[in-house]
């Protein structure tokens, strides 16, 4: 775990360099896979009431949550604890969308992805170029005729899933799924340059072995794992190390269609740390990007609740004399812009830094074993504590007991 956090901390400070990808550009559509900080704004009584009602009825229909973010999300410790808390109360609806193949420096709280070397090429929106990135920002390109992936549970579980692949295919191909009870083969029809979810395979357990009968032009964007009971909370954590909000602009136009077809009831934007560490950040441009993103979410999913999670506290200049000088230069401005943009978009805003105790509070968290030595990332206990705070905030906004 310590090594993982060191990797994440280092990734946060590495410059993003353009790369190349053999993947061609196409269009995007998708097919459905299933039917303490005080707030500065209200999502609107209608949306909050709808989400509260969804939670209360989670034993009959799923509540779908999608969180976008940077390394704080990519570790799936913060989002993982949110998933655990919500599923413990409202039912385990599944893991949600995960990458198709392993992503170095990224983990999932409930599952482990494994793949043999030289069977796949991973293309990341963080530091590579492609006109084909799907929802989530990762492309897995087959390098052999029958590349395979294994999905294992981190802890033994009897949970059964409905599983489907997010894919593109120039010509029809097939996918073989094997779990401890048997195997199923599904046709992945040609998509005509679109992103689709493949046919759902029901009643699947873990470990799960997936083998693609690849054809030229076949790429994978992820796996969607929903609980077999079609109820409870589904919580997708779509994080990219080193990412900023603008990473979504690199995804293929139309990726929002894939998001809409997941039918999210709550969309969480958890970016800001990497923007805050950029001394040359154009604050006006960032403000415009955030406003446009929120406006698009409100337009595309008018009944969903949108929540902006501010960046946690952090320290950049350890030897500076004053607290203000120790902080990343743009941190206060990024938080202010997020707060204002959320209010204007009728979205919720949770001030993570304020929850921690305000400016330079991460030093106290580090002394208590709640933050890493890089004074940017938290420990597992720190992320769990933060998730408890966000969970309490959300419950208060939804007026849930």
HELIX and SHEET records of a PDB file:
HELIX    1   1 UNK A    2  UNK A   13  1                                  12    
HELIX    2   2 UNK A   45  UNK A   56  1                                  12    
HELIX    3   3 UNK A   71  UNK A   74  1                                   4    
HELIX    4   4 UNK A   78  UNK A   90  1                                  13    
HELIX    5   5 UNK A  245  UNK A  250  5                                   6    
HELIX    6   6 UNK A  255  UNK A  261  1                                   7    
HELIX    7   7 UNK A  273  UNK A  276  1                                   4    
HELIX    8   8 UNK A  283  UNK A  300  1                                  18    
HELIX    9   9 UNK A  323  UNK A  326  1                                   4    
HELIX   10  10 UNK A  331  UNK A  344  1                                  14    
HELIX   11  11 UNK A  352  UNK A  356  1                                   5    
HELIX   12  12 UNK A  362  UNK A  367  1                                   6    
HELIX   13  13 UNK A  380  UNK A  398  1                                  19    
SHEET    1   A 9 UNK A 120  UNK A 124  0                                        
SHEET    2   A 9 UNK A 138  UNK A 142 -1                                        
SHEET    3   A 9 UNK A 219  UNK A 227 -1                                        
SHEET    4   A 9 UNK A  92  UNK A  98 -1                                        
SHEET    5   A 9 UNK A 232  UNK A 239  1                                        
SHEET    6   A 9 UNK A  62  UNK A  69  1                                        
SHEET    7   A 9 UNK A 266  UNK A 270  1                                        
SHEET    8   A 9 UNK A 305  UNK A 309  1                                        
SHEET    9   A 9 UNK A 348  UNK A 350  1                                        
SHEET    1   B 5 UNK A 111  UNK A 114  0                                        
SHEET    2   B 5 UNK A 148  UNK A 153 -1                                        
SHEET    3   B 5 UNK A 208  UNK A 213 -1                                        
SHEET    4   B 5 UNK A 173  UNK A 179 -1                                        
SHEET    5   B 5 UNK A 182  UNK A 188 -1                                        
SHEET    1   C 5 UNK A 120  UNK A 124  0                                        
SHEET    2   C 5 UNK A 138  UNK A 142 -1                                        
SHEET    3   C 5 UNK A 219  UNK A 227 -1                                        
SHEET    4   C 5 UNK A 161  UNK A 168 -1                                        
SHEET    5   C 5 UNK A 196  UNK A 197 -1                                        
SHEET    1   D 5 UNK A 120  UNK A 124  0                                        
SHEET    2   D 5 UNK A 138  UNK A 142 -1                                        
SHEET    3   D 5 UNK A 219  UNK A 227 -1                                        
SHEET    4   D 5 UNK A 161  UNK A 168 -1                                        
SHEET    5   D 5 UNK A 201  UNK A 204 -1                                        
END                                                                             
